[in-house]
Amino acid sequence: MATLAYSHPSLSRPQTVLPEQERDPRASEPSDVASYLSRLRAYMQYSIQELLCSQAKALDVDFAPLEKQLEGLNTLQVGWDGYDAPTPSSQAIHDAQDVLRGMHKKLIRPQWISAAADGGVAFSFAAPDKRRAQIEVLNNGEKFVHLYDLDGNSHTEEWQGDLKDQSFNILLEPIIHYLQG
């Protein structure tokens, strides 16, 4: 089976496999070559789209800076945003560390981590187009996913349950699907 694989720092595995080729298409009939080139073009377009939408996909080494960024939220003072924003609580940071570990297991990397204006931690994702997503772990224990775009459309879902693998998959699935279109 012919496999086209490429290397990109934000991808950890090949995304698509071309159909099996029985013989070298250059030695085939023109219609076979055209068919092969059509499939190759479709594969390349798909791969380019995956690269554009895969900013959330990551490698293990991409998580060390995020862990430090999350730990740095402990040093914030009340009013860190220039207004009266509360600092992330120890529990919110602990829960956010669990979320980050879950993302690490799935190799899903947020674009950045910040304190949430309502008190807590926010994980932000951005697609190359107008789509954005955010996971917030708040000081009061609430966890939710916010999917939105730059045109003002938005959808928020509260995330019930603990931070175990099953519920974590349920949390990440809509984000990945939304960002990839």
N, C-alpha and C positions, 0 to 999 in steps of 0.2 A: 504494500500500500504506500503510495507516495504521500509523504507528510511534509508540509511546509512549516517550518518552525522559525521563529525570529526571536531575537533577544532585545528586550527593552527593560530598562530598570524597574518599571512599575508592573511588569508582568512576570508571573512565576511559572507559567506553563503555556504551551501552545494552545490557541483557542479553537482552531478549526482544522480539520483534515480534509484534503482534497480527495475526491473519489479515486478509487484504484485505477491505475492505468495498466492496460494489458501490454502495450508496446510503446516505444518512443513515438510521441505524436509527430515529430519531424519526419518520420518515415511512413506516416499514414496518409490516408486520403485527405484532400483539402477540407472536407466536411468534418472529419475527425479532429483536425487541427483547429478548425473554427470552434468546435464544441469544447475542446480542451482550453482554448484561449478564453472562451466565454466563461467557463467555470473558474479559470485562474483569475480573470478580471473580477468576478463576483467575490472570490475568496479574498483578493487584495482589498477590495472596497470594504468588505466585512472587517478585515484585519485593521484597516485604517480607522474605521468607526470604533472598533474595540479599543484601539490605542487612545483615541480621543476621549472615550467614555471611561477609561480604566484608571483614571487618576486615583480612584479609591483603592485599586489593587496595589499590593505592596510586597516587599520582601522582608524577611526578619530584621535586617539591619536598619530598616526605615523606622523601627519602633523605639529605639533608644532615645532619640531626641524628643519624641513625644512623651516618653516616661519622665524625662527631666522637666519638660514643659509643664506636665501635670503636677509634679512635685513642687514646682515653683509657685503654684497657685497658693501654697501655704503661707507665702510671704506677703500676700496682699493685705492692705489695710482697708477698713470701711471707707467708702467713698472712692475706691480705686478708679472709678469711671469718671470722676470729676463731679459727680452728683452724690447721692447717698446710697450707692449700691452696697449691699452686704457682701462680706467675703464668703467664699465657699466654706462650708462647715467641714470638719474632719470626716464626718460620715459621708457627705457628698463626694469628697475627694476619694475616700475609700471605695465607695460604690463606683465612681468613675474609673478607678484603677481596675476594678473587675470588668467593666465595660471594655476598657482598653485591652485587657488580657484576652477577652473574648474576640475582639477585633483582630488581635495578633494571631490567635489560633486560626481564624478564617482568612488571614492576610488581607483584611479590609482596613485601609488606612484613611483616617480623616485628614482633611487638608490642614486643619489647625485645631487646637484646643484652647479654650479661653474660659474665663470666669463668666457666669451667666449674670445678667443685670439683676435678675430676681433673686440671686443667691444660689450658687451651685456651680456646675461645670457644664460647658457646652462643647460638643464635638461637631465641627462643621465640615460639610462636603460641598463641592461645586463641580458641576459638569461644564464642559467647554461652552455650552450654550447658556441659556437663561435659567436652567434648573438648579436648585439648591436643596440641601437637606441638612437637618440639624437634629442631633440627639441631645436632650438636656436631662441632667441628673440634678435635681434641685435639693436644697437644704431640707425641705419639708418631706423628703422621701419620694416625691413624685418623679416619674421618669416618663418622657414622651418623645415622640418623633414628629418633627415638623417638616413637611415637604412643601416647597413653594417655588415660585419662579419670579423673575424680575418684572413680570407684567402684572403682579398683584394677586395671582392665583395662589391659594394655599390650602393645605389640609393638615390637621394635627390629630395624632392618635396617642392616647395615653397608653403607656406600656405597663401592663399588669404583670405581676409575678416576680420571681427572683432572677438572678443573673446567671442561670445555668444554661447549658448548651441549647436545649430545645427552645426555650423562650427567647434566647439570644438570636437564634436563626430566624425566628418570627420577626424580631426587631430589624434585622439587617436586610431581609429579603425585599421589603418594599423600597428601601433606600436604594439598593443596587438596581432594581428594576426601574425605578423612577429616574435615576441619574443616567441610565443607559438608554432611556427612551422607550 
